Amino acid sequence: MKTSSKIYTVLIFIFLFAPIAILLVFSFNEAKSLSVFSGFSLRWYKELLNDEPTLQSVRNTLLLAVSAMVVSTVMGTAASVGILHLRNKAFKAALNTATDIPMTNPDIITGISLMLMFVFAGRLFGLANSLSFWTMLIAHITFCLPYVILQVLPRLRQMDPALPEAAQDLGCTPFKAFFKVTIHEIMPGIITGAIMAFTMSLDDFVISYFTSGAGFQTLPIRIYNMTKKTVTPKMYALATIIFFVILTLLLISNLTDRDPDSPAPERKKHKGGKMK
């Protein structure tokens, strides 16, 4: 039974990572062939560095993903605190349902509806170009926000409500207690939500396609436009670089993560009966 389970696990991992392995190998192929490996070469990496439109699309993608991550993380954290302190159960249930809609709604429906809204608003205000970087940013914040709330809200529910109250008893204002105590307690959820928001924004194509303007192109949209002709091996090289960057970040995160079984560091005693 153990042998069969191991074989099954290996087959699953082969199924998951075989496409990535093929991409990694052929990014170093000397020729354009995807069936014959003619020799090891860094040709496509050199050509990638000289491909300014592709590099610009990478910069646009990173700018959009970081902006959406920052805004959605701040808004999602604030929304989670507000939802937690709601006393009306019916209103809280309605907000939780509304939060789930962008995650369960098909991307194509979200993209088309946002495009129609932006075009309507643009014509209403007499704008020449209704779609731009800002419309894409609003769209990305829209679908990233629920993922942040989904990570932060459970952390707030798990936190001992007596902690911020104790901070206020020691002299903190409610605003200061939030940043001194609450933020510290829910920080793992905030970080996880921010990473999910960054990943979702970085990966999105459908919503970006419908809400993008003529002067702003992200990497997924550029790759899609290239498929109308052919995807050059330069894209394999770019995908390989992105894969190893993400792999490195994951390794650093796992290596620096503190062992949950290790004892927690002792808290410093506050002198004078007040939190500094």
C-alpha positions as YAML, in Angstrom:
chain: A
units: angstrom
residues:
- id: 1
  name: MET
  ca: [0.00, 0.00, 0.00]
- id: 2
  name: LYS
  ca: [2.84, 2.39, 0.85]
- id: 3
  name: THR
  ca: [4.64, 1.60, -2.41]
- id: 4
  name: SER
  ca: [1.54, 2.28, -4.49]
- id: 5
  name: SER
  ca: [0.91, 5.57, -2.69]
- id: 6
  name: LYS
  ca: [4.49, 6.66, -3.36]
- id: 7
  name: ILE
  ca: [4.16, 5.77, -7.05]
- id: 8
  name: TYR
  ca: [0.88, 7.66, -7.22]
- id: 9
  name: THR
  ca: [2.49, 10.73, -5.60]
- id: 10
  name: VAL
  ca: [5.44, 10.62, -8.02]
- id: 11
  name: LEU
  ca: [3.10, 10.40, -11.02]
- id: 12
  name: ILE
  ca: [1.14, 13.41, -9.75]
- id: 13
  name: PHE
  ca: [4.31, 15.47, -9.41]
- id: 14
  name: ILE
  ca: [5.50, 14.40, -12.86]
- id: 15
  name: PHE
  ca: [2.15, 15.46, -14.29]
- id: 16
  name: LEU
  ca: [2.43, 18.86, -12.55]
- id: 17
  name: PHE
  ca: [6.05, 19.69, -13.30]
- id: 18
  name: ALA
  ca: [6.78, 17.98, -16.63]
- id: 19
  name: PRO
  ca: [5.61, 21.02, -18.68]
- id: 20
  name: ILE
  ca: [7.82, 23.32, -16.60]
- id: 21
  name: ALA
  ca: [10.78, 20.96, -17.01]
- id: 22
  name: ILE
  ca: [10.32, 20.96, -20.80]
- id: 23
  name: LEU
  ca: [10.15, 24.75, -20.82]
- id: 24
  name: LEU
  ca: [13.34, 25.01, -18.75]
- id: 25
  name: VAL
  ca: [15.26, 22.63, -21.01]
- id: 26
  name: PHE
  ca: [14.25, 24.21, -24.30]
- id: 27
  name: SER
  ca: [14.92, 27.73, -23.07]
- id: 28
  name: PHE
  ca: [18.60, 26.74, -23.42]
- id: 29
  name: ASN
  ca: [18.13, 25.16, -26.84]
- id: 30
  name: GLU
  ca: [20.28, 26.60, -29.60]
- id: 31
  name: ALA
  ca: [17.55, 26.25, -32.23]
- id: 32
  name: LYS
  ca: [13.85, 27.17, -32.23]
- id: 33
  name: SER
  ca: [12.76, 23.54, -32.28]
- id: 34
  name: LEU
  ca: [10.54, 22.24, -29.48]
- id: 35
  name: SER
  ca: [11.18, 18.60, -30.36]
- id: 36
  name: VAL
  ca: [14.93, 18.43, -30.98]
- id: 37
  name: PHE
  ca: [17.52, 19.73, -28.53]
- id: 38
  name: SER
  ca: [20.35, 20.79, -30.84]
- id: 39
  name: GLY
  ca: [22.72, 22.09, -28.21]
- id: 40
  name: PHE
  ca: [23.13, 24.20, -25.08]
- id: 41
  name: SER
  ca: [23.07, 27.95, -25.72]
- id: 42
  name: LEU
  ca: [22.22, 31.24, -23.99]
- id: 43
  name: ARG
  ca: [21.08, 32.73, -27.28]
- id: 44
  name: TRP
  ca: [17.48, 33.34, -26.25]
- id: 45
  name: TYR
  ca: [18.46, 34.96, -22.96]
- id: 46
  name: LYS
  ca: [20.69, 37.40, -24.87]
- id: 47
  name: GLU
  ca: [17.89, 38.17, -27.31]
- id: 48
  name: LEU
  ca: [15.49, 38.68, -24.43]
- id: 49
  name: LEU
  ca: [17.73, 41.38, -22.96]
- id: 50
  name: ASN
  ca: [17.59, 43.20, -26.30]
- id: 51
  name: ASP
  ca: [13.80, 42.90, -26.66]
- id: 52
  name: GLU
  ca: [12.69, 46.28, -25.32]
- id: 53
  name: PRO
  ca: [8.90, 45.80, -25.89]
- id: 54
  name: THR
  ca: [8.96, 42.58, -23.84]
- id: 55
  name: LEU
  ca: [11.05, 44.15, -21.07]
- id: 56
  name: GLN
  ca: [8.65, 47.11, -20.99]
- id: 57
  name: SER
  ca: [5.69, 44.74, -20.62]
- id: 58
  name: VAL
  ca: [7.49, 43.07, -17.69]
- id: 59
  name: ARG
  ca: [7.99, 46.47, -16.04]
- id: 60
  name: ASN
  ca: [4.32, 47.31, -16.63]
- id: 61
  name: THR
  ca: [3.25, 43.99, -15.11]
- id: 62
  name: LEU
  ca: [5.39, 44.48, -12.01]
- id: 63
  name: LEU
  ca: [4.21, 48.08, -11.58]
- id: 64
  name: LEU
  ca: [0.58, 47.01, -11.85]
- id: 65
  name: ALA
  ca: [1.00, 44.01, -9.53]
- id: 66
  name: VAL
  ca: [2.84, 45.96, -6.82]
- id: 67
  name: SER
  ca: [0.34, 48.85, -6.96]
- id: 68
  name: ALA
  ca: [-2.64, 46.50, -6.79]
- id: 69
  name: MET
  ca: [-1.01, 44.56, -3.94]
- id: 70
  name: VAL
  ca: [-0.35, 47.66, -1.82]
- id: 71
  name: VAL
  ca: [-3.79, 49.22, -2.31]
- id: 72
  name: SER
  ca: [-5.75, 45.98, -1.91]
- id: 73
  name: THR
  ca: [-3.75, 45.02, 1.20]
- id: 74
  name: VAL
  ca: [-4.50, 48.34, 2.91]
- id: 75
  name: MET
  ca: [-8.14, 48.34, 1.86]
- id: 76
  name: GLY
  ca: [-8.59, 44.64, 2.65]
- id: 77
  name: THR
  ca: [-7.14, 45.01, 6.15]
- id: 78
  name: ALA
  ca: [-9.37, 48.00, 6.87]
- id: 79
  name: ALA
  ca: [-12.41, 46.17, 5.46]
- id: 80
  name: SER
  ca: [-11.67, 43.11, 7.60]
- id: 81
  name: VAL
  ca: [-11.58, 45.22, 10.75]
- id: 82
  name: GLY
  ca: [-14.85, 46.88, 9.78]
- id: 83
  name: ILE
  ca: [-16.58, 43.56, 9.02]
- id: 84
  name: LEU
  ca: [-15.37, 42.09, 12.33]
- id: 85
  name: HIS
  ca: [-16.89, 44.91, 14.38]
- id: 86
  name: LEU
  ca: [-20.26, 44.93, 12.62]
- id: 87
  name: ARG
  ca: [-23.10, 44.15, 15.02]
- id: 88
  name: ASN
  ca: [-25.86, 43.68, 12.45]
- id: 89
  name: LYS
  ca: [-25.64, 39.99, 11.52]
- id: 90
  name: ALA
  ca: [-27.74, 40.36, 8.36]
- id: 91
  name: PHE
  ca: [-25.54, 43.21, 7.07]
- id: 92
  name: LYS
  ca: [-22.39, 41.25, 7.96]
- id: 93
  name: ALA
  ca: [-23.68, 38.20, 6.05]
- id: 94
  name: ALA
  ca: [-24.49, 40.42, 3.06]
- id: 95
  name: LEU
  ca: [-20.96, 41.87, 3.09]
- id: 96
  name: ASN
  ca: [-19.40, 38.40, 3.32]
- id: 97
  name: THR
  ca: [-21.48, 37.31, 0.33]
- id: 98
  name: ALA
  ca: [-20.50, 40.41, -1.64]
- id: 99
  name: THR
  ca: [-16.85, 39.71, -0.82]
- id: 100
  name: ASP
  ca: [-17.10, 36.20, -2.24]
- id: 101
  name: ILE
  ca: [-18.66, 37.30, -5.54]
- id: 102
  name: PRO
  ca: [-15.42, 38.47, -7.28]
- id: 103
  name: MET
  ca: [-13.76, 35.15, -6.41]
- id: 104
  name: THR
  ca: [-16.59, 32.91, -7.61]
- id: 105
  name: ASN
  ca: [-17.64, 35.05, -10.59]
- id: 106
  name: PRO
  ca: [-16.05, 33.95, -13.91]
- id: 107
  name: ASP
  ca: [-13.20, 36.23, -14.97]
- id: 108
  name: ILE
  ca: [-14.75, 36.93, -18.35]
- id: 109
  name: ILE
  ca: [-17.96, 38.22, -16.72]
- id: 110
  name: THR
  ca: [-15.95, 40.43, -14.34]
- id: 111
  name: GLY
  ca: [-13.78, 41.71, -17.19]
- id: 112
  name: ILE
  ca: [-16.68, 42.56, -19.52]
- id: 113
  name: SER
  ca: [-18.74, 44.22, -16.77]
- id: 114
  name: LEU
  ca: [-15.79, 46.36, -15.64]
- id: 115
  name: MET
  ca: [-15.02, 47.32, -19.24]
- id: 116
  name: LEU
  ca: [-18.61, 48.44, -19.80]
- id: 117
  name: MET
  ca: [-18.55, 50.46, -16.57]
- id: 118
  name: PHE
  ca: [-15.28, 52.18, -17.48]
- id: 119
  name: VAL
  ca: [-16.45, 52.99, -21.00]
- id: 120
  name: PHE
  ca: [-19.75, 54.35, -19.66]
- id: 121
  name: ALA
  ca: [-17.96, 56.49, -17.07]
- id: 122
  name: GLY
  ca: [-15.44, 57.69, -19.66]
- id: 123
  name: ARG
  ca: [-18.16, 58.85, -22.06]
- id: 124
  name: LEU
  ca: [-20.12, 60.37, -19.19]
- id: 125
  name: PHE
  ca: [-17.14, 62.58, -18.30]
- id: 126
  name: GLY
  ca: [-16.16, 63.15, -21.92]
- id: 127
  name: LEU
  ca: [-12.81, 61.34, -21.78]
- id: 128
  name: ALA
  ca: [-11.05, 60.59, -25.06]
- id: 129
  name: ASN
  ca: [-9.64, 57.27, -23.80]
- id: 130
  name: SER
  ca: [-11.82, 55.41, -21.33]
- id: 131
  name: LEU
  ca: [-9.33, 52.60, -20.70]
- id: 132
  name: SER
  ca: [-5.84, 53.13, -19.31]
- id: 133
  name: PHE
  ca: [-3.44, 52.02, -16.58]
- id: 134
  name: TRP
  ca: [-5.82, 53.36, -13.95]
- id: 135
  name: THR
  ca: [-8.75, 51.29, -15.16]
- id: 136
  name: MET
  ca: [-6.56, 48.18, -15.06]
- id: 137
  name: LEU
  ca: [-5.42, 49.08, -11.55]
- id: 138
  name: ILE
  ca: [-9.01, 49.49, -10.34]
- id: 139
  name: ALA
  ca: [-9.94, 46.17, -11.96]
- id: 140
  name: HIS
  ca: [-7.01, 44.37, -10.32]
- id: 141
  name: ILE
  ca: [-7.82, 45.85, -6.92]
- id: 142
  name: THR
  ca: [-11.40, 44.66, -7.38]
- id: 143
  name: PHE
  ca: [-10.49, 40.98, -7.71]
- id: 144
  name: CYS
  ca: [-7.46, 41.08, -5.35]
- id: 145
  name: LEU
  ca: [-9.36, 42.65, -2.46]
- id: 146
  name: PRO
  ca: [-11.43, 39.54, -1.53]
- id: 147
  name: TYR
  ca: [-8.29, 37.40, -1.26]
- id: 148
  name: VAL
  ca: [-6.78, 39.82, 1.26]
- id: 149
  name: ILE
  ca: [-10.00, 39.87, 3.30]
- id: 150
  name: LEU
  ca: [-10.13, 36.07, 3.17]
- id: 151
  name: GLN
  ca: [-6.68, 35.92, 4.79]
- id: 152
  name: VAL
  ca: [-6.92, 38.78, 7.29]
- id: 153
  name: LEU
  ca: [-10.45, 38.28, 8.66]
- id: 154
  name: PRO
  ca: [-9.81, 34.79, 10.14]
- id: 155
  name: ARG
  ca: [-6.69, 36.15, 11.87]
- id: 156
  name: LEU
  ca: [-8.75, 38.91, 13.43]
- id: 157
  name: ARG
  ca: [-11.32, 36.39, 14.64]
- id: 158
  name: GLN
  ca: [-8.58, 34.23, 16.19]
- id: 159
  name: MET
  ca: [-6.98, 37.18, 17.99]
- id: 160
  name: ASP
  ca: [-7.77, 37.66, 21.68]
- id: 161
  name: PRO
  ca: [-9.96, 40.81, 21.83]
- id: 162
  name: ALA
  ca: [-8.53, 41.57, 25.27]
- id: 163
  name: LEU
  ca: [-5.12, 42.43, 23.76]
- id: 164
  name: PRO
  ca: [-6.04, 45.83, 22.23]
- id: 165
  name: GLU
  ca: [-8.13, 46.59, 25.30]
- id: 166
  name: ALA
  ca: [-5.11, 45.91, 27.50]
- id: 167
  name: ALA
  ca: [-3.01, 48.21, 25.32]
- id: 168
  name: GLN
  ca: [-5.55, 51.00, 25.81]
- id: 169
  name: ASP
  ca: [-5.52, 50.40, 29.55]
- id: 170
  name: LEU
  ca: [-1.74, 50.90, 29.44]
- id: 171
  name: GLY
  ca: [-2.11, 54.31, 27.83]
- id: 172
  name: CYS
  ca: [-2.52, 53.68, 24.10]
- id: 173
  name: THR
  ca: [-5.17, 55.42, 22.07]
- id: 174
  name: PRO
  ca: [-7.41, 53.10, 19.99]
- id: 175
  name: PHE
  ca: [-5.52, 54.15, 16.85]
- id: 176
  name: LYS
  ca: [-2.14, 53.49, 18.46]
- id: 177
  name: ALA
  ca: [-3.33, 50.19, 19.95]
- id: 178
  name: PHE
  ca: [-4.35, 49.04, 16.49]
- id: 179
  name: PHE
  ca: [-0.84, 49.59, 15.08]
- id: 180
  name: LYS
  ca: [0.98, 48.41, 18.23]
- id: 181
  name: VAL
  ca: [-1.02, 45.25, 18.92]
- id: 182
  name: THR
  ca: [-3.62, 44.33, 16.29]
- id: 183
  name: ILE
  ca: [-1.37, 44.74, 13.25]
- id: 184
  name: HIS
  ca: [1.34, 42.69, 14.97]
- id: 185
  name: GLU
  ca: [-1.08, 39.85, 15.72]
- id: 186
  name: ILE
  ca: [-2.58, 39.68, 12.23]
- id: 187
  name: MET
  ca: [0.67, 40.32, 10.31]
- id: 188
  name: PRO
  ca: [0.94, 36.71, 8.99]
- id: 189
  name: GLY
  ca: [-2.51, 37.07, 7.44]
- id: 190
  name: ILE
  ca: [-1.63, 40.46, 5.96]
- id: 191
  name: ILE
  ca: [1.58, 39.09, 4.42]
- id: 192
  name: THR
  ca: [-0.21, 36.04, 3.01]
- id: 193
  name: GLY
  ca: [-2.98, 38.23, 1.59]
- id: 194
  name: ALA
  ca: [-0.44, 40.58, 0.02]
- id: 195
  name: ILE
  ca: [1.42, 37.68, -1.60]
- id: 196
  name: MET
  ca: [-1.84, 36.26, -2.97]
- id: 197
  name: ALA
  ca: [-2.85, 39.68, -4.31]
- id: 198
  name: PHE
  ca: [0.53, 40.12, -6.00]
- id: 199
  name: THR
  ca: [0.36, 36.63, -7.53]
- id: 200
  name: MET
  ca: [-3.21, 37.03, -8.76]
- id: 201
  name: SER
  ca: [-2.43, 40.40, -10.34]
- id: 202
  name: LEU
  ca: [0.79, 39.13, -11.91]
- id: 203
  name: ASP
  ca: [-0.98, 36.13, -13.43]
- id: 204
  name: ASP
  ca: [-4.19, 37.76, -14.65]
- id: 205
  name: PHE
  ca: [-4.95, 37.90, -18.36]
- id: 206
  name: VAL
  ca: [-8.73, 37.88, -18.96]
- id: 207
  name: ILE
  ca: [-9.68, 40.91, -16.85]
- id: 208
  name: SER
  ca: [-6.55, 42.78, -17.95]
- id: 209
  name: TYR
  ca: [-7.40, 42.12, -21.60]
- id: 210
  name: PHE
  ca: [-10.82, 43.76, -21.30]
- id: 211
  name: THR
  ca: [-9.74, 46.74, -19.18]
- id: 212
  name: SER
  ca: [-6.37, 47.61, -20.74]
- id: 213
  name: GLY
  ca: [-5.76, 50.75, -22.75]
- id: 214
  name: ALA
  ca: [-3.78, 51.11, -25.97]
- id: 215
  name: GLY
  ca: [-0.71, 52.56, -24.26]
- id: 216
  name: PHE
  ca: [-0.30, 50.00, -21.47]
- id: 217
  name: GLN
  ca: [0.44, 46.33, -22.13]
- id: 218
  name: THR
  ca: [1.17, 43.66, -19.54]
- id: 219
  name: LEU
  ca: [3.23, 40.53, -20.12]
- id: 220
  name: PRO
  ca: [0.26, 38.09, -20.38]
- id: 221
  name: ILE
  ca: [-1.34, 40.34, -23.01]
- id: 222
  name: ARG
  ca: [1.93, 40.58, -24.97]
- id: 223
  name: ILE
  ca: [2.36, 36.80, -24.94]
- id: 224
  name: TYR
  ca: [-1.24, 36.37, -26.10]
- id: 225
  name: ASN
  ca: [-0.63, 38.78, -28.99]
- id: 226
  name: MET
  ca: [2.47, 36.80, -29.93]
- id: 227
  name: THR
  ca: [0.45, 33.56, -30.17]
- id: 228
  name: LYS
  ca: [-1.33, 34.98, -33.23]
- id: 229
  name: LYS
  ca: [1.97, 34.50, -35.08]
- id: 230
  name: THR
  ca: [4.40, 32.44, -33.02]
- id: 231
  name: VAL
  ca: [5.82, 32.43, -29.52]
- id: 232
  name: THR
  ca: [9.58, 32.78, -29.78]
- id: 233
  name: PRO
  ca: [11.93, 30.93, -27.42]
- id: 234
  name: LYS
  ca: [12.64, 34.29, -25.78]
- id: 235
  name: MET
  ca: [9.41, 33.73, -23.86]
- id: 236
  name: TYR
  ca: [10.74, 30.38, -22.63]
- id: 237
  name: ALA
  ca: [13.79, 32.20, -21.29]
- id: 238
  name: LEU
  ca: [11.63, 34.82, -19.58]
- id: 239
  name: ALA
  ca: [9.39, 32.14, -18.05]
- id: 240
  name: THR
  ca: [12.48, 30.32, -16.78]
- id: 241
  name: ILE
  ca: [13.77, 33.48, -15.09]
- id: 242
  name: ILE
  ca: [10.40, 34.12, -13.45]
- id: 243
  name: PHE
  ca: [10.22, 30.49, -12.28]
- id: 244
  name: PHE
  ca: [13.64, 30.61, -10.60]
- id: 245
  name: VAL
  ca: [12.94, 33.99, -8.98]
- id: 246
  name: ILE
  ca: [9.74, 32.62, -7.44]
- id: 247
  name: LEU
  ca: [11.52, 29.41, -6.40]
- id: 248
  name: THR
  ca: [14.26, 31.45, -4.71]
- id: 249
  name: LEU
  ca: [11.71, 33.56, -2.83]
- id: 250
  name: LEU
  ca: [9.92, 30.42, -1.65]
- id: 251
  name: LEU
  ca: [13.19, 28.88, -0.43]
- id: 252
  name: ILE
  ca: [14.16, 32.05, 1.43]
- id: 253
  name: SER
  ca: [10.70, 32.26, 2.97]
- id: 254
  name: ASN
  ca: [10.83, 28.65, 4.16]
- id: 255
  name: LEU
  ca: [14.39, 28.90, 5.47]
- id: 256
  name: THR
  ca: [13.80, 32.13, 7.40]
- id: 257
  name: ASP
  ca: [10.44, 31.05, 8.79]
- id: 258
  name: ARG
  ca: [10.64, 30.43, 12.53]
- id: 259
  name: ASP
  ca: [9.86, 26.92, 13.71]
- id: 260
  name: PRO
  ca: [6.33, 27.00, 15.17]
- id: 261
  name: ASP
  ca: [7.35, 24.49, 17.83]
- id: 262
  name: SER
  ca: [10.15, 26.69, 19.15]
- id: 263
  name: PRO
  ca: [9.40, 28.80, 22.22]
- id: 264
  name: ALA
  ca: [8.18, 32.30, 21.58]
- id: 265
  name: PRO
  ca: [10.53, 35.14, 22.48]
- id: 266
  name: GLU
  ca: [9.94, 36.72, 25.84]
- id: 267
  name: ARG
  ca: [8.04, 39.96, 25.80]
- id: 268
  name: LYS
  ca: [9.84, 43.02, 27.09]
- id: 269
  name: LYS
  ca: [8.39, 44.52, 30.20]
- id: 270
  name: HIS
  ca: [7.08, 48.03, 29.82]
- id: 271
  name: LYS
  ca: [8.29, 50.49, 32.41]
- id: 272
  name: GLY
  ca: [6.05, 53.05, 33.94]
- id: 273
  name: GLY
  ca: [2.86, 51.08, 33.23]
- id: 274
  name: LYS
  ca: [2.59, 52.48, 29.71]
- id: 275
  name: MET
  ca: [3.36, 51.07, 26.27]
- id: 276
  name: LYS
  ca: [6.18, 52.96, 24.59]
...
